[in-house]
């Protein structure tokens, strides 16, 4: 019994340099990612609508480059009144994370989707967002290391 415990501890100690070296290598090779986030969720599903903003903020604060492209119903969140009124389950109102995120991350709202829903350039300006189009979408896809659709 004592011999088994001794051998188990000895094998753990012997493996320690390899585990430490692997962890150091992983940290040294960690580079900032370029992440494009795309979302079409709007006020009809507040929790899903919040994901690109809360996750985008977390990624940005972790040192990654993030850009967000909204389309479909998600563009309506660019209206301050809508952003103020949408509260996901278990999270603060979308306007809180959206306001923080807008200071750090470029946000694009599909132009055609925005026009169809009455979202104006003034609405976008509240969050420093810009109208997007298919060419902008393609450029974001080409720029990104990772694409997250939420």
C-alpha positions, 0 to 999 in steps of 0.5 A: 500500500505504501509502495503504491502511494509512493509510486503514484506521488513519484509519477506525479512529481516526475510529470510536473515539469512536462505539465508546467512546460505545456501550460507555459507554451500554451500561454506564450502561443496565445494570440489575440483572435479576430472575432466577427460576431453575427446576430439576427436576434431581436426584442422577440427573444431578449436573452438571445439578443443579448449574447453578441453584446455580452459575449463581445464585451467579454472577448474584447476585455480578454484582449481579442479584436471583435466586430459585430454585424447585426441583421434581421430583427437585431438591427432594431436594438440600435434604437435606444428605446428598444435597447432600454426596454429589452432585458434578458433573463438573468442579465441587465438590460441590453442597453448596459452591455451595448453601451460599454461594448460600443466604446470598444468594438465596431458595430455594423447594422445591415442597411437593408434590414435597418431601412425595412425596420425604420432604424435611422443613422441617428439611431446607429449614432447612439452606439457609434454603429454604422450601416453595413452591406454585403461588401462590409459583411464579406470584408468582416468574414475575410478579416476574422479568425473566428466567426460566431453566430448568435 
